[in-house]
Amino acid sequence: MITVKTIVCNPVQENCFVVSDETREAAVIDCGALYDHERKATVNYLKDNGLTLRHVLCTHAHFDHIFGLDTLFDEFGVKPRLHPADRPLYEGMNQQVAAFFGSGYDRPLPPLGDDLCDGELITLGTHTLQVLHTPGHSPGSVVFYCESEKKLFSGDTLFRMSVGRTDLQGGSWQQLMRSLRQVLAPLPADVTVYSGHGPTTMMGDEVQMNPYFTSF
């Protein structure tokens, strides 16, 4: 059984997820920990629960989802992984922060690990997370789907009764709608969706009531 710990981070209230199973292997998805107490909460949760960090995964490379990657790399030596289409965003972290907050960001990001590929299966203990490419919010946006547990980590592609914005660098409304229609809508109705911001939701509820799905 998969356990999901949510740590809400930074001024944008981003959801960082620590995912683990009975083997005590863990993945951190979207470590947006900015402040010291958020960074410590993430590290301490892993250590206090005897978890071995195997993967650091990014649904996309917007600043609010990657603030804490340096702490995980320094503490555990695990390189973050993201889709190659979001490398320019990752490399332009300072410019992203300056555009949003009016000042730059001086903490260096860690080196990236292997690129995430659409359809790739990531092993986590006795479970697997499937990488599904969902461009639209950003060119390299992905979601992580655990079919056996019916859990989806949707980043900023899908929120409860809403979707991610597309007016940022590389965003595309047409691509986002295609991702919703072709990648997410076919998933089972009883899949629990863990979004990058806000509460969890159910895929069936989104397909039936989210206005961005019902407009297909």
HUHU-V278942 format. One record per residue. N is the residue number from 0. RES is the residue in one letter. SS is DSSP state (@ for helix, = for strand, . for the rest). PSI is psi in whole degrees, 0 to 359 (none if undefined). Layout:
# HUHU-V278942
N,RES,SS,PSI + N,RES,SS,PSI
This chain:
# HUHU-V278942
0,M,.,138 + 1,I,.,137 + 2,T,=,135 + 3,V,=,120 + 4,K,=,126 + 5,T,=,129 + 6,I,=,113 + 7,V,=,129 + 8,C,=,153 + 9,N,.,172 + 10,P,.,342 + 11,V,.,2 + 12,Q,.,54 + 13,E,=,143 + 14,N,=,114 + 15,C,=,132 + 16,F,=,132 + 17,V,=,116 + 18,V,=,130 + 19,S,=,168 + 20,D,.,192 + 21,E,.,344 + 22,T,.,351 + 23,R,.,16 + 24,E,=,146 + 25,A,=,154 + 26,A,=,141 + 27,V,=,126 + 28,I,=,121 + 29,D,.,70 + 30,C,.,91 + 31,G,.,18 + 32,A,.,115 + 33,L,.,307 + 34,Y,.,158 + 35,D,@,320 + 36,H,@,331 + 37,E,@,319 + 38,R,@,316 + 39,K,@,322 + 40,A,@,321 + 41,T,@,311 + 42,V,@,316 + 43,N,@,324 + 44,Y,@,316 + 45,L,@,312 + 46,K,@,316 + 47,D,@,334 + 48,N,.,10 + 49,G,.,34 + 50,L,.,144 + 51,T,=,116 + 52,L,=,115 + 53,R,=,327 + 54,H,=,141 + 55,V,=,112 + 56,L,=,144 + 57,C,.,125 + 58,T,.,333 + 59,H,.,178 + 60,A,.,28 + 61,H,.,148 + 62,F,@,322 + 63,D,@,350 + 64,H,@,357 + 65,I,.,5 + 66,F,.,320 + 67,G,.,8 + 68,L,@,327 + 69,D,@,324 + 70,T,@,317 + 71,L,@,321 + 72,F,@,316 + 73,D,@,321 + 74,E,@,322 + 75,F,@,351 + 76,G,.,20 + 77,V,.,124 + 78,K,.,141 + 79,P,=,152 + 80,R,=,140 + 81,L,.,171 + 82,H,=,139 + 83,P,@,336 + 84,A,@,344 + 85,D,@,7 + 86,R,@,318 + 87,P,@,323 + 88,L,@,317 + 89,Y,@,314 + 90,E,@,339 + 91,G,.,28 + 92,M,@,314 + 93,N,@,319 + 94,Q,@,323 + 95,Q,@,311 + 96,V,@,319 + 97,A,@,321 + 98,A,@,327 + 99,F,@,316 + 100,F,@,346 + 101,G,.,3 + 102,S,.,158 + 103,G,.,185 + 104,Y,.,122 + 105,D,.,7 + 106,R,.,128 + 107,P,.,142 + 108,L,.,151 + 109,P,.,164 + 110,P,.,148 + 111,L,=,150 + 112,G,.,200 + 113,D,.,147 + 114,D,.,146 + 115,L,=,139 + 116,C,.,141 + 117,D,.,129 + 118,G,.,351 + 119,E,.,143 + 120,L,=,122 + 121,I,=,123 + 122,T,=,130 + 123,L,=,97 + 124,G,.,238 + 125,T,.,10 + 126,H,=,167 + 127,T,=,146 + 128,L,=,124 + 129,Q,=,133 + 130,V,=,124 + 131,L,=,121 + 132,H,=,124 + 133,T,.,67 + 134,P,.,156 + 135,G,.,297 + 136,H,.,320 + 137,S,.,163 + 138,P,.,327 + 139,G,.,19 + 140,S,.,136 + 141,V,=,162 + 142,V,=,159 + 143,F,=,123 + 144,Y,=,121 + 145,C,=,99 + 146,E,.,319 + 147,S,.,331 + 148,E,.,356 + 149,K,.,55 + 150,K,=,137 + 151,L,=,129 + 152,F,=,106 + 153,S,=,0 + 154,G,=,224 + 155,D,.,17 + 156,T,.,320 + 157,L,=,131 + 158,F,=,171 + 159,R,.,113 + 160,M,.,25 + 161,S,=,182 + 162,V,=,170 + 163,G,.,154 + 164,R,.,158 + 165,T,.,14 + 166,D,.,9 + 167,L,.,173 + 168,Q,.,124 + 169,G,.,1 + 170,G,.,153 + 171,S,.,117 + 172,W,@,319 + 173,Q,@,317 + 174,Q,@,321 + 175,L,@,315 + 176,M,@,323 + 177,R,@,320 + 178,S,@,318 + 179,L,@,315 + 180,R,@,315 + 181,Q,@,332 + 182,V,@,313 + 183,L,@,317 + 184,A,.,325 + 185,P,.,350 + 186,L,.,155 + 187,P,.,148 + 188,A,.,333 + 189,D,.,18 + 190,V,.,129 + 191,T,=,131 + 192,V,=,121 + 193,Y,=,108 + 194,S,=,163 + 195,G,.,341 + 196,H,=,144 + 197,G,.,189 + 198,P,.,167 + 199,T,.,164 + 200,T,=,180 + 201,M,=,140 + 202,M,@,320 + 203,G,@,319 + 204,D,@,320 + 205,E,@,315 + 206,V,@,324 + 207,Q,@,328 + 208,M,@,340 + 209,N,.,123 + 210,P,@,338 + 211,Y,@,342 + 212,F,@,317 + 213,T,@,349 + 214,S,.,357 + 215,F,.,none
